[in-house]
């Protein structure tokens, strides 16, 4: 039996017993009716500042760490891929200040952190024609209630845009159903067969991963090499 400490986490609780029965229907609706919500204006301003820095080094492969939190994962990724420009994106100023920055974009070596809302950022990156070498989504909010499917990234209308950024996409989470849904959504929209795997590596990249491992919790990974072009260009900035 695993004994939980004060720093331990409890498994995700949900009434769902498997992949949400409406997932395929939601995905097809998002493909038929592309996301038209108004972009988050502070994120739009932050993106345009970041774009100047990124496009000044357009020859460098681009890696995105979406929802990077305190930035620990971004640093780990950047150390593994020193030839790449690694972008850490998070909406929380409090978490991002743990990087040592106060004004964003904030750069250290081959890492740049920026404060932005992810859906707006992904849309803007796609509209700017960015193509990623790798894209990490590590331990997103699971939104475990069945009624919250559209709050999960694979149920959000921005999901086709996320996939269109290309590269090797990696999700990690501590709720197997979320991973199963994510893999099913990727396969549904791209035709690429994608499986959920147990995450057994000993390299810890985020504080959440440390906490979950210390709790003896199983962790799950979806990793897929996306095709270069999955969606037609989606136009200029709104």
C-alpha positions as CSV (number, residue, x, y, z in Angstrom):
1,X,0.0,0.0,0.0
2,X,1.2,3.5,-0.9
3,X,1.2,5.9,2.1
4,X,0.4,9.4,1.1
5,X,2.3,12.3,2.7
6,X,1.2,15.9,3.0
7,X,2.8,16.5,-0.3
8,X,1.1,13.6,-2.0
9,X,-1.7,13.8,-4.6
10,X,-4.9,11.8,-4.8
11,X,-6.0,10.1,-8.0
12,X,-8.4,11.9,-10.3
13,X,-12.0,11.2,-9.4
14,X,-14.6,11.1,-12.1
15,X,-18.0,9.6,-12.9
16,X,-16.6,8.7,-16.4
17,X,-15.7,5.0,-16.8
18,X,-14.0,5.4,-20.2
19,X,-13.7,7.7,-23.2
20,X,-16.5,10.2,-23.3
21,X,-19.3,8.9,-25.6
22,X,-19.7,12.3,-27.3
23,X,-16.0,12.9,-28.0
24,X,-16.2,11.9,-31.7
25,X,-19.3,14.1,-32.2
26,X,-17.6,17.1,-30.5
27,X,-14.5,16.7,-32.7
28,X,-16.4,16.6,-35.9
29,X,-18.3,19.7,-34.9
30,X,-15.0,21.5,-34.3
31,X,-13.7,20.5,-37.7
32,X,-16.9,21.6,-39.4
33,X,-17.1,24.9,-37.5
34,X,-13.5,26.2,-36.9
35,X,-12.9,28.2,-33.7
36,X,-14.3,31.7,-34.0
37,X,-14.1,33.0,-30.4
38,X,-12.4,36.3,-29.8
39,X,-8.7,36.1,-29.1
40,X,-7.5,37.0,-25.6
41,X,-6.1,40.5,-26.2
42,X,-3.2,40.5,-23.6
43,X,-2.1,37.1,-25.1
44,X,-2.2,38.6,-28.6
45,X,0.0,41.5,-27.4
46,X,2.4,39.1,-25.7
47,X,2.6,36.9,-28.8
48,X,3.6,39.8,-31.1
49,X,6.5,40.7,-28.7
50,X,7.6,37.1,-28.7
51,X,7.2,36.8,-32.5
52,X,10.0,39.3,-33.0
53,X,12.4,37.3,-30.9
54,X,11.4,33.9,-32.5
55,X,11.5,35.1,-36.1
56,X,14.9,36.7,-35.6
57,X,16.2,33.2,-35.1
58,X,14.0,31.5,-37.7
59,X,16.7,28.9,-38.5
60,X,16.5,27.3,-35.1
61,X,14.0,24.5,-34.6
62,X,11.1,25.5,-32.3
63,X,9.9,23.6,-29.3
64,X,6.8,24.6,-27.3
65,X,6.2,23.8,-23.6
66,X,2.5,24.6,-23.2
67,X,1.3,25.2,-19.7
68,X,4.9,25.2,-18.4
69,X,4.0,26.4,-14.9
70,X,7.1,27.3,-12.9
71,X,9.3,26.7,-16.0
72,X,11.2,23.7,-14.6
73,X,10.1,21.5,-17.5
74,X,11.1,24.2,-20.0
75,X,14.7,24.3,-18.6
76,X,14.9,20.5,-18.7
77,X,13.8,20.4,-22.4
78,X,16.1,23.2,-23.3
79,X,19.1,21.4,-21.8
80,X,18.2,18.3,-23.8
81,X,17.9,20.3,-27.1
82,X,20.4,23.1,-26.9
83,X,20.2,23.7,-30.7
84,X,16.5,24.5,-30.4
85,X,14.6,27.6,-29.2
86,X,12.3,26.4,-26.4
87,X,9.2,28.5,-25.5
88,X,7.5,28.1,-22.2
89,X,3.9,29.4,-22.1
90,X,1.7,29.8,-19.1
91,X,-1.1,32.1,-18.1
92,X,-0.1,32.4,-14.4
93,X,2.2,35.3,-13.6
94,X,2.8,33.9,-10.1
95,X,4.0,30.6,-11.5
96,X,6.1,32.2,-14.2
97,X,7.9,34.4,-11.7
98,X,9.5,31.3,-10.4
99,X,11.6,31.4,-13.5
100,X,13.3,34.6,-12.1
101,X,11.5,36.8,-14.6
102,X,9.2,39.7,-13.9
103,X,8.6,41.1,-17.4
104,X,7.7,38.7,-20.2
105,X,8.9,37.6,-22.7
106,X,11.8,36.6,-20.5
107,X,14.8,34.9,-21.9
108,X,17.6,32.7,-20.4
109,X,19.9,31.0,-23.0
110,X,17.8,29.1,-25.5
111,X,14.6,29.4,-23.3
112,X,12.0,32.2,-23.7
113,X,9.0,32.3,-21.3
114,X,5.9,34.2,-22.1
115,X,2.6,34.8,-20.3
116,X,-0.3,33.9,-22.5
117,X,-3.6,32.0,-22.7
118,X,-2.9,28.8,-24.6
119,X,-5.8,28.6,-27.0
120,X,-5.2,32.2,-28.3
121,X,-1.4,31.5,-28.4
122,X,-1.8,28.3,-30.5
123,X,-4.2,30.1,-32.9
124,X,-1.7,33.0,-33.4
125,X,1.2,30.6,-33.8
126,X,-0.6,28.8,-36.5
127,X,-1.7,32.0,-38.2
128,X,1.9,33.1,-38.2
129,X,2.9,29.9,-40.0
130,X,5.0,28.5,-37.2
131,X,5.9,24.8,-37.4
132,X,7.1,23.0,-34.3
133,X,9.8,20.4,-34.0
134,X,8.3,19.2,-30.7
135,X,5.3,20.2,-28.5
136,X,4.9,19.2,-24.9
137,X,1.6,19.4,-22.9
138,X,2.6,18.2,-19.5
139,X,-0.1,17.5,-16.9
140,X,-2.9,19.8,-18.1
141,X,-6.0,20.4,-15.9
142,X,-8.0,17.2,-16.4
143,X,-11.5,18.8,-16.0
144,X,-12.7,15.4,-14.8
145,X,-16.5,16.0,-14.7
146,X,-18.2,14.4,-17.7
147,X,-19.9,17.8,-18.5
148,X,-16.4,19.4,-18.8
149,X,-15.4,17.5,-21.9
150,X,-15.1,20.8,-23.9
151,X,-12.7,22.2,-21.4
152,X,-10.2,19.4,-22.0
153,X,-7.8,20.3,-24.8
154,X,-8.9,17.5,-27.0
155,X,-12.5,18.6,-26.6
156,X,-11.8,22.3,-27.1
157,X,-12.5,23.9,-30.5
158,X,-8.8,24.9,-30.8
159,X,-7.7,21.3,-30.9
160,X,-7.5,21.1,-34.7
161,X,-5.3,24.2,-34.6
162,X,-3.1,22.6,-32.0
163,X,-2.5,19.6,-34.2
164,X,-1.8,21.8,-37.2
165,X,1.3,23.2,-35.5
166,X,2.9,19.8,-36.2
167,X,6.0,18.3,-34.8
168,X,6.3,15.5,-32.2
169,X,3.4,16.1,-29.8
170,X,3.7,14.7,-26.3
171,X,1.0,14.7,-23.6
172,X,1.6,13.5,-20.1
173,X,-1.1,13.1,-17.4
174,X,-2.1,11.2,-14.3
175,X,-5.6,10.3,-15.5
176,X,-5.7,7.4,-17.9
177,X,-9.1,8.4,-19.4
178,X,-7.7,11.8,-20.4
179,X,-4.8,10.2,-22.1
180,X,-7.1,7.7,-23.9
181,X,-9.4,10.5,-25.1
182,X,-6.4,12.6,-26.3
183,X,-5.0,9.6,-28.2
184,X,-8.4,8.9,-29.7
185,X,-8.9,12.5,-30.7
186,X,-5.4,12.7,-32.4
187,X,-6.2,9.5,-34.3
188,X,-9.6,10.6,-35.3
189,X,-8.5,13.9,-36.8
190,X,-5.1,12.9,-38.3
191,X,-5.6,9.2,-39.2
192,X,-2.4,8.4,-37.2
193,X,-2.6,5.4,-35.0
194,X,-1.8,6.6,-31.5
195,X,-1.5,4.6,-28.3
196,X,-1.4,5.4,-24.6
197,X,1.7,4.2,-22.8
198,X,2.7,4.0,-19.2
199,X,5.3,6.7,-18.4
200,X,8.2,4.8,-16.8
201,X,11.1,7.2,-17.3
202,X,12.9,8.3,-14.2
203,X,13.6,11.8,-15.5
204,X,11.2,14.1,-13.7
205,X,10.4,17.3,-15.7
206,X,7.7,19.1,-13.6
207,X,6.8,19.6,-9.9
208,X,3.5,17.8,-10.7
209,X,5.4,14.8,-12.0
210,X,7.5,14.7,-8.9
211,X,4.4,14.9,-6.7
212,X,2.5,12.2,-8.6
213,X,5.5,9.8,-8.6
214,X,5.9,10.3,-4.8
215,X,2.3,9.4,-4.4
216,X,2.9,6.1,-6.2
217,X,0.4,7.2,-8.9
218,X,0.5,5.7,-12.4
219,X,1.4,8.3,-15.1
220,X,0.5,8.1,-18.8
221,X,2.0,9.4,-22.0
222,X,0.7,10.0,-25.5
223,X,3.5,10.7,-28.0
224,X,2.9,11.1,-31.7
225,X,4.8,12.4,-34.7
226,X,2.3,14.6,-36.5
227,X,2.2,15.0,-40.3
228,X,3.6,18.3,-41.6
229,X,0.3,19.8,-42.7
230,X,-2.9,18.7,-41.2
231,X,-5.1,21.8,-41.7
232,X,-5.3,24.5,-44.4
233,X,-3.9,27.9,-43.4
234,X,-6.3,29.7,-41.1
235,X,-5.8,33.3,-42.1
236,X,-4.3,36.3,-40.5
237,X,-4.6,37.6,-37.0
238,X,-8.0,38.6,-35.8
